[in-house]
Amino acid sequence: MSDRRPWPRWALALAFAVGAAAVPLAHRLLHRHAEPPPTLAELAALLRQADPPLYAVPIAEHDPEAGLYFCERPQPREQLQLLRRLPELAERWRGVVFCEWNRRLGGEIDEDELGQWGVYGMRMGPFVFFGDPALLGRIRRAIAAE
């Protein structure tokens, strides 16, 4: 026979409360939501350090915050500017992703338009991306690894 006494109810309730609070906290720590850097220039610097690195081509020569093309290989701005953000023209985007602040002509790209882009579009933090789905995945992973 054992002389062990059962735990008091308050101790069991306390242990349960501590465990219940620890589970969501551990989940948040283990599954952090990836946020991109706050500026396009910082995002470009991060992706230049990715393995393999991505090339950043500004849409405007003197304003990298206006928007950037991220490319797997160097490409001339003039050629990239001919690309249109349409899923039906997606094969032209192979190895290229466009990124801009979530605004266009003074308004945000809404969920309907983003939904029409399907696998070719992505929103992360203040940025909207369009382009090669494989490259979008690489960008997402690079940001998450940061």
N, C-alpha and C positions, 0 to 999 in steps of 0.2 A: 504494500500500500504506500501511496505517496502522500506526503504532507503538503503538497503544492496547493495553494489556494487559487481560485480563478481570479483573473484580472478584474479590477473594479470597472464598472460600466463607464465611468468618466474617462478612464485611461483608454479604453477601447474606442470611445467616441473621439477622443483627442487624436489617437493614432489614425483613425479613419479620416478625420478632417485634414490632418497634415498630408496624408497620402493623396486625398482628393485635390488638394491645392497644388501638390507637386507635379501631378500628371500634366495639366495644361502648361505649366511653366516649363517643364522638360520638353514638351512637344514644341513650344515656341523657340526654345534654344536650339533644338536639333533641326527644326524646319524653318529657319529664318527666311523671311520673304526678301528676295533679292531686290535691291533698289539700285538703279544706275547712278553714276556720279551726277551732280547737279547741273553741269553744263555740257554742251556738245564737245567743247575743247577737251575737257577732262575725260569724257567717254572715248574720244578719239585716242587720247594718250593711253588709256587702259587697253583698247583693242589693238593698238600698235605693239603692245607688250604681250599679246596673246600668242599662243603657239599652235599653228603658225600665225604670224602677225597679219593684221588686216591693214589695208591702205585706206586712208581717209582723203576724200576729194571734196572740198567745199563746193556748194552749188554757186556761191558768189565768191569771186577771187579775194575780196578784202573783208568778208564777213563770214567766218566759220560758224557763227551761231545761227545763220539763216537756214542751214541744213547741210547735211553731209551724205555723200555716198560712201559706203564701206565696201571695199572690193578685195577679192582674193589675190588679184594681181593688179599692177598699175594700169590705169586707163585714163585717157584724156577726158577732161570735163565736158568738152563739146559732144563727145560720143555719149556720155552718160546722160546729158541733158535731153537727149532724144528719146529716152525711155519714158513710157507712160505707165502710171500706176493703175493698171487694169489686169485682173487675173487672166483674162483671155490672151494677154501678151506676156504671160509669165515666163515662157521659155527664153525670152530676151534678157531676163533678169538673172540668169544663171551666174553665180559668183558675185552678185551685186545686191546690196540692200541700201535703201534710202532711209534716212532718219531726219526727223524734224521735231521741233517743239510741237505739242499737241494744239496747233493752231494752223489755220490756212485761210488767207484772205480775211483775217480778223476773227474767224470763228473756229471752233474746235471741230475736229473730225468726230462725227457722232458714232454711236454704237452700230447703227444700221449700215453706214458706209464701211466701218471696220469689219462688220459681219460679212459684208459682200466680198471683202478681200479674202476671207477664209484663211487658209494656211499661209497665205502670202503676206498677211498683216499681223502686227503685234503691238501692244501698248505696254510700256514699262515706265513707271514713274511718270515724268512729264513728257516723255517721248513717244512718238508713233513711228513705227518701222514698216516698210513695205519692201518685199523682194524675195529672193531665193529662200525657200523654207529651210533648207539645210544650213544656210548661213545664218538665218534667224536663230536656229537652235544653237549654233556656235556662239553667237552674241549673247544669248540668254545664259549659256553655261559660263562664259567668261565673266559676266556680271555677277552671277551667283557665286563664283569662286573668289571674287574680290572680298 
